[in-house]
Amino acid sequence: MHDETVRGDELLAKVLSDRYGVEVGSAELVPIGTETINRRVTLFDSRRIFVKQYLSSADLRQAKTAWTMSEFCRTAHVPTPRVWSNRDGEILTRVDGTAWVVTDEMTGRVATEPMTVPRAQYIGLVLGRMHFVLASYPPPARIRQTRWRTASLDTAIAATEAALTRATEQDGPRLCQLRGELDQRRDDLQTHVPRLRSRLPDQLVLQAGHADFTRTNLLAQGDVITAVLDFQGETCLPAWELGRAAFDPRTVANSPSWRQRASRLVGAYLVENPRLPYADVRACARVALLYLLFSLYGATTAEYGLPAPAEADLRRYWAERQVTIRRLLDELEDIEAALAAIRPGKWDRP
């Protein structure tokens, strides 16, 4: 990535001048992203933009699909960054073996704290509107995996053993704790997954979706969501996206009122997307729980080569997910009853 960053620094001014007709005043690297090198750019006329340079390994066709979907949502008043078209009318620019996307810079920040009730409602409204709009969008060819629904337990248990092997090789200070957590995960998979799966609806709605609608891809200003970032350009289950948003691990693990926030988010969602069947709404907590049980992201961190603050945040995320799994397992029946009783009203609008 270092070589591509250097090359991007050299090409940035040329790309913006030749292909977008603007001049760079200053630029700073933004250390986020796995497939992109990101820069916050102040133009010579003082406007601020965000520039993504795609790594050579990135799937550019998929990237274009994602940005086209983002623009489709923006025209329906979902708060997504406006993508700039280059001189040829294209949203993805290729120059000298590099690929670029330019967008407006959006206000707000990634929230690091649990959801408040007003923010939960706002997130629900934004997600509901996005799903309502995308129901009419041609479903992308790439479909978000559903290991939590279809993978064998043997495969999931083997993944926990592989994670423990990686952790042992990394020999970190969390090894003993992680061994206990992975033992618990294996037990949970064997004990709970067959029962959880057996009570899922036979059919869940499948449509175009964001496919990574999580706290880190939302910008907030106070309790208002100002931007939805990083669409994945995939087809996915709205119940899965709704469950992940409503039962955000940072909120579930750290707020005594997490169930109230989840209910408010779902109620607000239904204001904007009343078409989602109630079977899908009721199932969203169960889907979120199954997804967490099958996900080992954050169990080990060294392989990602993250900066120290990002690595610490990922370890925290893993710990919060462990708490969330226990709370959802303990209270799932009551949660599903509460979800089934939700009928949206005017109170859902912040």
C-alpha positions as CSV (number, residue, x, y, z in Angstrom):
1,M,0.0,0.0,0.0
2,H,2.9,2.4,0.7
3,D,4.0,2.4,-3.0
4,E,0.4,3.1,-4.1
5,T,0.0,5.9,-1.6
6,V,3.2,7.6,-2.8
7,R,2.1,7.2,-6.4
8,G,-1.4,8.6,-5.5
9,D,0.2,11.6,-3.8
10,E,2.1,12.3,-7.0
11,L,-1.0,11.9,-9.2
12,L,-3.6,13.6,-7.1
13,A,-3.2,17.1,-8.4
14,K,-3.1,15.9,-12.0
15,V,-6.2,13.8,-11.6
16,L,-8.2,16.6,-10.1
17,S,-7.0,19.2,-12.6
18,D,-7.2,17.2,-15.8
19,R,-10.3,15.1,-15.1
20,Y,-12.3,17.3,-12.8
21,G,-11.2,20.8,-13.6
22,V,-10.2,21.8,-10.0
23,E,-7.0,22.8,-8.4
24,V,-5.6,21.3,-5.1
25,G,-4.8,23.7,-2.3
26,S,-3.9,21.1,0.3
27,A,-4.5,17.4,1.0
28,E,-4.2,15.1,4.0
29,L,-4.4,11.3,4.3
30,V,-7.3,9.8,6.2
31,P,-6.2,6.5,7.8
32,I,-9.4,4.5,7.1
33,G,-10.4,2.0,4.5
34,T,-9.3,-1.4,3.4
35,E,-9.6,-1.2,-0.4
36,T,-8.9,2.5,-0.7
37,I,-6.4,5.2,0.1
38,N,-8.5,8.2,1.4
39,R,-7.6,11.9,1.3
40,R,-9.4,14.9,2.5
41,V,-8.7,17.7,0.0
42,T,-9.1,21.4,0.3
43,L,-9.3,23.0,-3.2
44,F,-7.7,26.2,-4.3
45,D,-11.1,27.9,-4.0
46,S,-11.5,26.6,-0.4
47,R,-14.1,23.9,-1.1
48,R,-13.5,20.6,0.7
49,I,-13.8,17.2,-1.0
50,F,-13.1,13.6,-0.2
51,V,-11.0,11.6,-2.6
52,K,-10.8,7.8,-2.7
53,Q,-7.9,6.1,-4.6
54,Y,-8.6,2.5,-5.1
55,L,-5.9,-0.1,-4.5
56,S,-4.8,-2.2,-7.5
57,S,-6.4,-5.2,-5.8
58,A,-9.9,-3.6,-5.6
59,D,-12.8,-4.8,-7.6
60,L,-13.6,-1.7,-9.7
61,R,-16.7,-3.1,-11.2
62,Q,-18.1,-3.7,-7.7
63,A,-16.9,-0.3,-6.6
64,K,-18.9,1.4,-9.5
65,T,-22.0,-0.7,-8.6
66,A,-21.7,0.6,-5.0
67,W,-21.4,4.2,-5.9
68,T,-24.2,4.0,-8.4
69,M,-26.4,2.6,-5.7
70,S,-25.3,5.4,-3.3
71,E,-26.3,8.0,-5.9
72,F,-29.6,6.3,-6.4
73,C,-30.3,6.6,-2.7
74,R,-29.2,10.2,-2.6
75,T,-31.7,11.3,-5.2
76,A,-34.4,9.9,-2.8
77,H,-33.1,12.0,0.1
78,V,-31.0,9.4,1.8
79,P,-28.0,11.4,3.2
80,T,-25.2,10.0,1.0
81,P,-22.2,12.0,-0.3
82,R,-22.6,13.5,-3.8
83,V,-20.3,11.7,-6.2
84,W,-18.6,14.0,-8.7
85,S,-18.7,13.1,-12.4
86,N,-15.5,13.6,-14.3
87,R,-15.2,15.5,-17.6
88,D,-16.5,12.3,-19.4
89,G,-19.5,12.0,-17.2
90,E,-18.1,9.0,-15.3
91,I,-18.1,8.6,-11.5
92,L,-15.0,6.3,-11.5
93,T,-11.9,7.8,-13.0
94,R,-8.9,5.8,-14.3
95,V,-5.6,7.5,-14.8
96,D,-2.2,5.9,-15.4
97,G,-3.2,2.6,-13.8
98,T,-5.0,4.1,-10.8
99,A,-8.7,4.5,-10.1
100,W,-10.4,7.4,-8.3
101,V,-13.7,8.6,-6.9
102,V,-14.4,12.2,-5.8
103,T,-17.2,13.1,-3.5
104,D,-18.4,16.1,-1.4
105,E,-17.0,16.1,2.1
106,M,-19.8,15.4,4.5
107,T,-20.3,16.9,8.0
108,G,-20.4,14.9,11.1
109,R,-18.3,12.2,12.8
110,V,-18.4,8.5,13.5
111,A,-20.2,8.1,16.9
112,T,-18.1,6.3,19.4
113,E,-20.7,6.2,22.2
114,P,-23.9,4.1,22.5
115,M,-27.0,5.3,20.6
116,T,-29.3,7.8,22.3
117,V,-33.1,7.3,21.8
118,P,-33.3,10.2,19.3
119,R,-30.2,8.9,17.3
120,A,-31.7,5.4,17.3
121,Q,-34.9,6.8,15.8
122,Y,-33.0,8.8,13.2
123,I,-31.0,5.7,12.2
124,G,-34.2,3.8,11.9
125,L,-35.7,6.4,9.6
126,V,-32.6,6.6,7.4
127,L,-32.4,2.8,7.1
128,G,-36.1,2.4,6.5
129,R,-36.0,5.0,3.7
130,M,-32.9,3.4,2.2
131,H,-34.6,0.0,2.1
132,F,-37.8,1.4,0.7
133,V,-36.0,3.1,-2.1
134,L,-33.7,0.1,-2.8
135,A,-36.7,-2.3,-3.1
136,S,-37.1,-0.9,-6.6
137,Y,-33.4,-1.1,-7.5
138,P,-32.2,-4.0,-9.7
139,P,-30.7,-6.5,-7.2
140,P,-26.9,-6.6,-7.6
141,A,-25.3,-9.9,-8.7
142,R,-23.2,-10.1,-5.6
143,I,-25.2,-11.5,-2.7
144,R,-24.1,-11.0,0.9
145,Q,-23.1,-14.3,2.5
146,T,-25.4,-15.9,5.0
147,R,-23.2,-18.4,6.8
148,W,-25.3,-17.8,9.9
149,R,-28.2,-19.3,8.0
150,T,-26.6,-22.1,5.9
151,A,-23.1,-23.1,7.1
152,S,-22.6,-26.3,8.9
153,L,-21.8,-26.3,12.6
154,D,-18.7,-28.3,11.8
155,T,-17.4,-25.5,9.6
156,A,-18.2,-22.8,12.2
157,I,-16.5,-24.8,15.0
158,A,-13.5,-25.4,12.8
159,A,-13.3,-21.6,12.3
160,T,-13.1,-21.1,16.1
161,E,-10.3,-23.5,16.3
162,A,-8.5,-21.7,13.5
163,A,-8.9,-18.4,15.4
164,L,-7.4,-20.0,18.5
165,T,-4.4,-21.2,16.4
166,R,-3.8,-17.7,15.1
167,A,-4.1,-16.3,18.6
168,T,-1.6,-18.8,19.9
169,E,0.9,-18.0,17.1
170,Q,0.5,-14.2,17.9
171,D,1.0,-15.0,21.6
172,G,-0.8,-11.9,22.8
173,P,-1.7,-10.9,26.3
174,R,-5.4,-11.9,25.8
175,L,-4.7,-15.6,24.9
176,C,-6.1,-17.1,28.1
177,Q,-9.2,-15.0,28.0
178,L,-9.7,-15.6,24.3
179,R,-9.4,-19.3,24.8
180,G,-12.3,-19.2,27.2
181,E,-14.3,-17.0,24.9
182,L,-13.9,-19.3,22.0
183,D,-14.7,-22.3,24.1
184,Q,-18.0,-20.5,25.0
185,R,-18.6,-19.8,21.3
186,R,-18.2,-23.4,20.4
187,D,-20.7,-24.3,23.1
188,D,-23.1,-21.7,22.0
189,L,-23.0,-22.8,18.4
190,Q,-23.7,-26.4,19.3
191,T,-26.4,-25.6,21.9
192,H,-28.3,-22.8,20.4
193,V,-27.9,-22.6,16.6
194,P,-30.2,-25.5,15.6
195,R,-33.0,-24.0,17.8
196,L,-32.5,-20.5,16.6
197,R,-32.5,-21.5,12.9
198,S,-35.6,-23.7,13.3
199,R,-37.7,-20.7,14.1
200,L,-36.6,-18.4,11.3
201,P,-39.2,-17.6,8.6
202,D,-39.0,-19.9,5.6
203,Q,-38.6,-16.9,3.4
204,L,-36.9,-13.6,4.2
205,V,-37.1,-10.6,1.9
206,L,-33.9,-10.3,-0.3
207,Q,-33.2,-7.1,-2.1
208,A,-30.5,-4.5,-2.9
209,G,-29.0,-3.1,0.4
210,H,-26.1,-1.2,1.8
211,A,-24.6,-4.5,3.2
212,D,-22.5,-2.8,5.8
213,F,-24.9,-0.4,7.5
214,T,-23.0,-0.2,10.8
215,R,-22.0,2.6,13.2
216,T,-18.6,3.1,11.5
217,N,-20.3,3.9,8.2
218,L,-22.6,6.5,9.6
219,L,-21.7,10.1,10.3
220,A,-23.6,11.9,13.0
221,Q,-23.9,15.5,14.1
222,G,-25.6,15.4,17.5
223,D,-28.4,12.9,17.1
224,V,-28.8,13.6,13.4
225,I,-27.4,11.2,10.8
226,T,-25.6,13.3,8.3
227,A,-24.1,10.7,6.0
228,V,-24.3,7.0,5.1
229,L,-21.0,5.9,3.7
230,D,-19.4,3.0,1.9
231,F,-22.2,1.1,0.2
232,Q,-21.0,-2.4,-0.7
233,G,-23.1,-2.8,-3.8
234,E,-24.7,-6.1,-2.8
235,T,-28.0,-7.9,-2.5
236,C,-28.8,-8.7,1.1
237,L,-31.6,-9.3,3.7
238,P,-33.3,-6.2,5.1
239,A,-34.0,-8.2,8.3
240,W,-30.2,-8.7,8.7
241,E,-29.4,-5.0,8.2
242,L,-32.2,-4.0,10.5
243,G,-31.1,-6.4,13.3
244,R,-27.5,-5.3,13.1
245,A,-28.5,-1.6,13.4
246,A,-31.1,-2.1,16.2
247,F,-28.8,-4.4,18.3
248,D,-25.6,-2.4,17.8
249,P,-23.1,-4.1,20.2
250,R,-21.7,-0.8,21.5
251,T,-25.3,0.1,22.6
252,V,-26.3,-3.4,23.9
253,A,-23.1,-3.8,25.8
254,N,-22.9,-0.3,27.4
255,S,-26.5,1.0,27.8
256,P,-29.0,-0.2,30.3
257,S,-31.7,1.0,28.0
258,W,-30.6,-0.9,24.9
259,R,-33.9,-2.6,24.4
260,Q,-35.8,0.7,24.4
261,R,-33.3,2.0,21.8
262,A,-33.8,-1.1,19.6
263,S,-37.6,-0.8,19.7
264,R,-37.5,2.9,18.9
265,L,-35.1,2.2,15.9
266,V,-37.4,-0.5,14.6
267,G,-40.5,1.6,15.0
268,A,-39.0,4.5,13.2
269,Y,-37.8,2.1,10.4
270,L,-41.3,1.0,9.8
271,V,-42.5,4.6,9.4
272,E,-40.3,4.8,6.3
273,N,-40.5,1.2,5.2
274,P,-43.9,-0.3,6.1
275,R,-43.6,-2.8,3.4
276,L,-41.2,-5.1,5.2
277,P,-43.2,-8.1,6.4
278,Y,-43.7,-8.4,10.1
279,A,-42.2,-11.9,10.1
280,D,-38.9,-10.2,8.9
281,V,-39.2,-7.5,11.5
282,R,-39.8,-10.0,14.3
283,A,-36.9,-12.1,13.1
284,C,-34.4,-9.3,13.0
285,A,-33.1,-9.9,16.5
286,R,-32.7,-13.7,15.9
287,V,-30.9,-12.9,12.7
288,A,-28.6,-10.5,14.4
289,L,-27.8,-13.1,17.1
290,L,-27.1,-15.8,14.6
291,Y,-24.8,-13.5,12.6
292,L,-22.9,-12.7,15.8
293,L,-22.5,-16.3,16.7
294,F,-21.0,-17.1,13.3
295,S,-18.7,-14.1,13.1
296,L,-15.2,-14.2,14.6
297,Y,-14.1,-10.8,13.4
298,G,-12.0,-9.2,16.1
299,A,-11.0,-12.4,17.9
300,T,-7.5,-11.8,16.6
301,T,-6.2,-8.5,15.3
302,A,-2.5,-8.7,14.4
303,E,-3.2,-10.0,10.9
304,Y,-4.9,-6.7,9.9
305,G,-1.8,-4.5,10.5
306,L,-4.0,-1.8,12.1
307,P,-2.7,1.4,13.8
308,A,-2.7,1.0,17.6
309,P,-6.0,3.0,18.2
310,A,-7.8,1.0,15.5
311,E,-6.6,-2.3,16.9
312,A,-7.7,-1.3,20.4
313,D,-11.1,-0.4,19.0
314,L,-11.4,-3.8,17.3
315,R,-10.6,-5.6,20.5
316,R,-13.3,-3.5,22.2
317,Y,-15.7,-4.4,19.5
318,W,-15.0,-8.1,20.0
319,A,-15.6,-7.8,23.7
320,E,-18.9,-5.9,23.1
321,R,-20.1,-8.6,20.8
322,Q,-19.5,-11.2,23.5
323,V,-21.8,-9.3,25.9
324,T,-24.3,-8.7,23.1
325,I,-24.5,-12.5,22.4
326,R,-25.2,-13.3,26.0
327,R,-27.9,-10.6,26.4
328,L,-29.7,-11.6,23.2
329,L,-29.6,-15.3,24.2
330,D,-31.0,-14.5,27.6
331,E,-33.8,-12.2,26.4
332,L,-34.6,-13.2,22.9
333,E,-38.2,-14.4,23.6
334,D,-39.1,-11.1,25.3
335,I,-37.4,-9.1,22.5
336,E,-39.2,-10.9,19.8
337,A,-42.5,-10.3,21.5
338,A,-41.7,-6.6,21.8
339,L,-40.8,-6.4,18.1
340,A,-44.0,-8.2,17.1
341,A,-46.0,-5.6,19.0
342,I,-44.4,-2.5,17.4
343,R,-46.8,-0.4,15.4
344,P,-45.2,2.8,14.1
345,G,-46.7,6.2,15.0
346,K,-45.9,9.8,14.9
347,W,-43.6,9.5,18.0
348,D,-41.1,7.7,15.8
349,R,-40.0,10.9,14.2
350,P,-37.3,12.7,16.1
